[in-house]
Amino acid sequence: MQLEEDLERLNQYQKEAVLDDSNACIVNANVGSGKTTVLISKIMYLHHVKKVPYQNMVVLTFTNKAANEIKERLSGSAVGLDMEELGTFGTFHSVALYLLRNRLPIENLGYTRGFLVIEPEEELDIAMQVIEEQKLVIKYKNRLKKRLEQAVAGQLTENNSRIQDDIFKLVRLLREEKVKQNKMSFSDLLENTNQLLETDGMDVKWMIIDEVQDCDKMQLDFMERMMKGDTRLFAVGDPNQIIYSWRGSTWNVFYVLKDKYQAKELSLPINYRSSSSILEVAKCFLQNGTPLQG
């Protein structure tokens, strides 16, 4: 069996993570430690050994490349696998899109299932149209895109805004206009999914997250709303590689998840990509003191 062969190739730390049966487990995976191998082996172990249907798993990644690699490995290990079973495997935005198109009552928000996903530039064009039609006072229009993003993400509020204008009225009117035009931005995909998940839960047995250190507040909310009752959590990441802090990643996400879900923490200290001499230098720059082995 392919799974048995894959498990035999794992080192002791990787195997411990794959076979761990905790309700919540966070794996501290250093660069070159076989993170993707562990993630895929975990999914296959849950499906083939623990008999968890793929439809009852949600697997979230940050890139289409990572999502496609996981799907290709799974389809290559199972004859006749219907890719529809992997609808909840993908990036945060692609999974949200799948749920809005196929599972959640999008009509409750005034949309139809044929809604269009728009680029930030088109959303900005719609915002400028609303400003003109409603004669809104908006200062610093060259920063409008960034201010809208901050307002939607909750980083900019009426209490902390130093600019007195109609930005928050614009956020409300822009949302209404997008509903009228049956269009959603990328942030709308997550926001609308989060809103619907508050009242329409899903049967998720396992929540599996790649590069968890890069989650921002909206993505953490998305994850939390998907986890109901007996949902288990398996997250992999490296707190030394927070690359999306510029757009709101929660820098202490490991601590937040460990505290919230009483998660067990494991590590993958063996690096297969670099020599021992390189790793000795790298240790000087690690913030969390994680051991590295070449």
C-alpha positions as CSV (number, residue, x, y, z in Angstrom):
1,M,0.0,0.0,0.0
2,Q,1.3,3.5,-0.9
3,L,0.6,4.9,2.5
4,E,2.6,2.2,4.3
5,E,5.6,2.9,2.0
6,D,5.3,6.7,2.6
7,L,5.1,6.2,6.4
8,E,8.3,4.0,6.3
9,R,10.2,6.9,4.6
10,L,9.3,9.4,7.3
11,N,11.8,10.2,10.1
12,Q,10.6,9.8,13.7
13,Y,9.4,13.5,14.1
14,Q,7.5,13.4,10.9
15,K,5.9,10.1,11.7
16,E,4.9,11.3,15.2
17,A,3.1,14.3,13.6
18,V,1.3,12.1,11.1
19,L,0.1,9.5,13.6
20,D,-0.8,12.0,16.4
21,D,-4.4,11.7,17.4
22,S,-4.8,14.9,19.5
23,N,-7.9,17.1,19.2
24,A,-5.6,19.9,18.2
25,C,-1.9,19.7,17.1
26,I,0.4,22.4,15.8
27,V,3.6,21.3,14.1
28,N,6.5,23.7,14.1
29,A,8.1,22.9,10.7
30,N,11.4,24.5,9.8
31,V,12.5,25.2,6.3
32,G,13.3,22.0,4.4
33,S,11.9,19.7,7.1
34,G,9.4,17.9,4.9
35,K,6.3,19.9,5.8
36,T,4.4,19.2,2.7
37,T,5.2,15.5,2.9
38,V,3.8,15.4,6.5
39,L,0.7,17.3,5.5
40,I,-0.1,14.9,2.6
41,S,0.7,11.8,4.7
42,K,-1.6,13.1,7.4
43,I,-4.5,13.5,5.0
44,M,-3.9,10.0,3.5
45,Y,-3.6,8.5,7.0
46,L,-6.9,10.1,8.2
47,H,-8.7,8.9,5.0
48,H,-7.3,5.4,4.6
49,V,-6.7,4.4,8.2
50,K,-9.1,6.5,10.2
51,K,-11.7,6.3,7.4
52,V,-12.4,10.0,7.4
53,P,-14.1,11.0,4.1
54,Y,-12.4,13.8,2.1
55,Q,-15.7,15.6,2.2
56,N,-15.4,15.9,6.0
57,M,-11.9,17.5,5.8
58,V,-11.1,21.1,5.1
59,V,-7.5,21.6,3.9
60,L,-6.4,25.2,3.6
61,T,-3.2,26.5,2.0
62,F,-1.8,29.9,1.0
63,T,-0.9,29.2,-2.6
64,N,-2.5,27.4,-5.5
65,K,0.8,25.6,-6.1
66,A,0.6,23.9,-2.7
67,A,-3.1,23.1,-3.1
68,N,-2.5,21.5,-6.5
69,E,0.4,19.5,-5.2
70,I,-1.8,18.0,-2.5
71,K,-4.6,17.2,-4.9
72,E,-2.2,15.6,-7.4
73,R,-0.7,13.4,-4.7
74,L,-4.1,12.3,-3.5
75,S,-5.5,11.6,-6.9
76,G,-2.4,9.7,-7.8
77,S,-2.8,7.4,-4.7
78,A,-6.5,6.6,-5.3
79,V,-8.1,5.1,-8.4
80,G,-11.3,6.8,-9.5
81,L,-11.1,9.7,-7.0
82,D,-13.8,12.2,-7.8
83,M,-12.2,15.7,-7.6
84,E,-15.5,17.0,-6.3
85,E,-14.6,15.2,-3.1
86,L,-11.7,17.6,-2.7
87,G,-13.8,20.8,-3.1
88,T,-12.8,22.0,0.4
89,F,-9.1,21.5,-0.4
90,G,-7.4,24.7,-1.6
91,T,-6.5,28.3,-0.7
92,F,-8.7,30.2,1.8
93,H,-10.3,32.1,-1.0
94,S,-10.9,29.1,-3.3
95,V,-12.5,27.1,-0.5
96,A,-14.7,30.1,0.4
97,L,-15.7,30.4,-3.3
98,Y,-16.5,26.7,-3.4
99,L,-18.7,27.0,-0.3
100,L,-20.5,30.1,-1.6
101,R,-21.2,28.5,-5.0
102,N,-22.2,25.0,-3.7
103,R,-23.1,24.7,-0.1
104,L,-24.0,28.0,1.7
105,P,-27.3,29.9,1.2
106,I,-25.8,32.9,-0.6
107,E,-29.3,34.1,-1.4
108,N,-29.6,35.2,2.2
109,L,-27.0,37.9,1.4
110,G,-28.8,39.1,-1.7
111,Y,-26.5,37.3,-4.2
112,T,-27.2,34.6,-6.7
113,R,-24.8,31.6,-7.2
114,G,-23.6,33.1,-10.5
115,F,-21.9,36.0,-8.8
116,L,-18.7,37.3,-10.3
117,V,-15.4,37.6,-8.5
118,I,-13.7,41.0,-9.2
119,E,-10.2,42.3,-9.1
120,P,-9.2,45.1,-6.7
121,E,-9.0,47.5,-9.6
122,E,-12.7,46.9,-10.6
123,E,-13.8,47.3,-7.0
124,L,-12.0,50.6,-6.8
125,D,-13.8,51.7,-10.0
126,I,-17.1,50.9,-8.4
127,A,-16.1,52.8,-5.2
128,M,-15.2,55.9,-7.3
129,Q,-18.6,55.6,-9.0
130,V,-20.4,55.5,-5.6
131,I,-18.4,58.5,-4.4
132,E,-19.4,60.5,-7.4
133,E,-23.1,59.4,-7.4
134,Q,-23.5,59.9,-3.6
135,K,-21.3,63.0,-3.5
136,L,-19.2,61.6,-0.7
137,V,-16.3,63.5,0.8
138,I,-13.3,61.2,0.6
139,K,-9.8,62.5,1.4
140,Y,-6.6,61.2,0.0
141,K,-8.1,59.2,-2.9
142,N,-4.7,58.0,-3.8
143,R,-4.8,55.9,-0.6
144,L,-8.4,54.8,-1.0
145,K,-7.7,51.2,-1.9
146,K,-5.6,50.7,1.2
147,R,-8.1,52.4,3.5
148,L,-10.9,50.3,2.2
149,E,-8.9,47.1,2.8
150,Q,-8.2,48.3,6.4
151,A,-11.8,49.2,7.1
152,V,-13.1,45.8,5.8
153,A,-10.4,43.9,7.8
154,G,-11.3,45.9,11.0
155,Q,-7.9,47.6,11.2
156,L,-9.5,50.9,10.5
157,T,-12.5,51.9,12.7
158,E,-14.4,55.1,13.4
159,N,-12.7,55.1,16.8
160,N,-9.1,55.0,15.5
161,S,-9.4,56.8,12.2
162,R,-7.5,60.1,12.2
163,I,-9.1,61.2,8.9
164,Q,-12.6,62.7,9.1
165,D,-14.5,61.9,6.0
166,D,-17.1,59.5,4.6
167,I,-15.0,56.4,4.3
168,F,-17.2,54.3,6.5
169,K,-20.3,55.4,4.7
170,L,-18.5,54.5,1.5
171,V,-17.8,51.0,2.9
172,R,-21.5,50.4,3.5
173,L,-22.7,51.8,0.2
174,L,-20.0,50.0,-1.7
175,R,-21.1,46.7,-0.2
176,E,-24.7,47.4,-1.2
177,E,-23.6,48.3,-4.7
178,K,-21.6,45.1,-5.1
179,V,-24.7,43.1,-4.0
180,K,-26.8,44.9,-6.7
181,Q,-24.2,44.1,-9.3
182,N,-23.8,40.5,-8.0
183,K,-20.1,40.9,-7.6
184,M,-17.6,40.1,-4.8
185,S,-14.0,41.1,-4.1
186,F,-11.5,38.5,-2.7
187,S,-12.1,39.9,0.8
188,D,-15.8,39.6,0.3
189,L,-15.4,35.8,-0.3
190,L,-14.1,35.3,3.2
191,E,-16.3,37.9,4.9
192,N,-19.5,36.6,3.3
193,T,-18.5,33.0,4.1
194,N,-17.8,33.9,7.7
195,Q,-21.2,35.6,8.0
196,L,-23.1,32.6,6.6
197,L,-21.1,30.1,8.7
198,E,-22.4,31.8,11.8
199,T,-25.8,30.3,11.2
200,D,-25.1,27.5,8.7
201,G,-22.5,25.1,10.1
202,M,-20.8,22.3,8.3
203,D,-19.8,18.7,9.2
204,V,-16.1,19.2,9.4
205,K,-14.2,16.4,11.1
206,W,-10.7,17.7,10.5
207,M,-9.4,21.2,9.8
208,I,-5.9,21.0,8.3
209,I,-3.9,24.2,7.7
210,D,-0.6,24.8,5.8
211,E,1.6,27.8,6.6
212,V,-0.6,28.6,9.6
213,Q,1.8,31.4,10.7
214,D,0.5,33.6,7.9
215,C,-3.1,33.7,8.9
216,D,-4.7,37.1,9.4
217,K,-7.7,37.8,11.6
218,M,-10.3,37.1,8.9
219,Q,-8.7,33.8,8.0
220,L,-8.6,32.8,11.7
221,D,-12.3,33.7,11.9
222,F,-12.9,31.6,8.8
223,M,-11.2,28.7,10.4
224,E,-13.0,29.1,13.8
225,R,-16.4,29.3,12.2
226,M,-15.7,26.0,10.3
227,M,-14.8,24.2,13.5
228,K,-17.9,23.1,15.3
229,G,-18.2,20.6,18.1
230,D,-15.8,17.7,17.6
231,T,-13.8,19.2,14.8
232,R,-10.1,18.4,15.2
233,L,-7.3,20.7,14.2
234,F,-3.9,19.9,12.5
235,A,-1.8,22.9,11.6
236,V,1.7,23.1,10.2
237,G,3.9,26.2,10.0
238,D,7.0,28.0,10.9
239,P,6.8,31.1,13.2
240,N,10.2,32.2,11.8
241,Q,8.7,32.6,8.3
242,I,5.9,35.1,8.7
243,I,5.9,36.6,5.2
244,Y,2.5,38.3,5.2
245,S,2.8,40.6,8.2
246,W,2.4,43.6,5.9
247,R,-1.2,42.7,5.3
248,G,-2.2,41.8,8.8
249,S,-0.9,38.3,9.6
250,T,-1.2,37.5,13.3
251,W,2.5,37.3,14.4
252,N,1.7,35.2,17.5
253,V,-0.7,32.8,15.8
254,F,1.0,29.8,17.3
255,Y,0.4,31.1,20.8
256,V,-3.2,32.1,20.0
257,L,-4.0,28.6,18.6
258,K,-2.2,26.7,21.4
259,D,-4.1,28.8,24.0
260,K,-7.5,28.7,22.4
261,Y,-7.5,25.0,21.5
262,Q,-5.1,23.6,24.1
263,A,-3.1,22.4,21.2
264,K,-0.2,19.9,21.4
265,E,2.9,21.3,19.8
266,L,5.3,19.1,17.8
267,S,8.3,20.0,15.8
268,L,10.2,18.9,12.6
269,P,13.8,19.8,13.4
270,I,15.6,17.9,10.7
271,N,16.5,20.0,7.7
272,Y,17.0,18.1,4.4
273,R,17.8,21.2,2.4
274,S,20.9,22.8,4.0
275,S,24.2,21.7,5.4
276,S,25.0,21.8,9.1
277,S,27.3,24.8,8.6
278,I,24.5,26.8,7.1
279,L,22.1,25.8,9.8
280,E,24.6,26.9,12.5
281,V,24.5,30.4,11.1
282,A,20.7,30.3,10.6
283,K,20.2,29.6,14.3
284,C,21.5,33.1,15.1
285,F,18.5,34.6,13.4
286,L,15.7,32.4,14.7
287,Q,13.3,34.2,17.0
288,N,11.8,31.2,18.8
289,G,15.0,29.2,19.4
290,T,13.7,26.1,17.5
291,P,16.5,23.5,17.2
292,L,17.8,22.7,13.7
293,Q,19.5,19.5,12.6
294,G,21.2,19.0,9.3
